Amino acid sequence: MNPMRRLLAFALLVFAIPISAQQTSQAGPAIHSGGAVFAINAEIPTPADREYKVAFEASTGDQGELNVVFNSVARFINMHAQAGVPRENIRTAIVIHGSAGWDLINDAAYRERHGTANPNAELLSEMMAFGTEVILCGQTAASRGIPTDRLVNGAQVALSAMTAFVLLQQDGYYANPW
C-alpha cells in the first residue's frame, strides 16, 4: 500500500471512532424553539422532587441572532425536564440589562431597528408560557432608549437589574454564575 493510502486509512480509522461516538442534541421536551440538549446517563442524580429556581443574567445581545443566554435558559429547562423534573419544580428567570435589552423588543420594533423579525421572540414567548420570568432593567431601558411599551408580550420592567436580582434571591432563586 502506498504511503498516501496508508495515511488515509489511518486517518479514517482514528477519526471514525470519535465521530461515530458523538451524540446529537435535540430540542425539547419542554422548550422546542431552542435549548437543544444531549441525553446524559448521569452518575450524580438529579432529584425530581427538588425545586430548581435559577436566575440568569443577560447583558450582551442585539446581534441580530438568538441571544446565547436565552438559549442557555431553554437548555436548563430542557435538561431538567428530560431528567424527569416536573414542570412545577423548574423555575427560571432572566434579568436583562445592557445591549441585551434590545433583544426584548417586539417584532415590529425589531423590524424598524434591523429590518427583520426578532430572532428571540419565539423562544422568549415559549419560555414565558413555560413560566420563565423575563425582566428588563428599567435603568437600561431609560439610558438606552428602549421603548418599554414595545417589548415582547410578557416581559416585565424592574427598577433595576440589581433590584431584580435581590428580589429573586429573596424568593429563593440562585443566581447562575455563567
Secondary structure, 3 states (H helix, E strand, C coil): CCHHHHHHHHHHHHHHHHHHHCCCCECCCCCCCCCCECCCCCCCCCCCCCCEEEEEEECCCCCCCCCHHHHHHHHHHHHHHHCCCCHHHEEEEEEECHHHHHHHECHHHHHHHHCCCCCCHHHHHHHHHHCCEEEEEHHHHHHHCCCHHHECCCCEEECCHHHHHHHHHHCCCEECCC
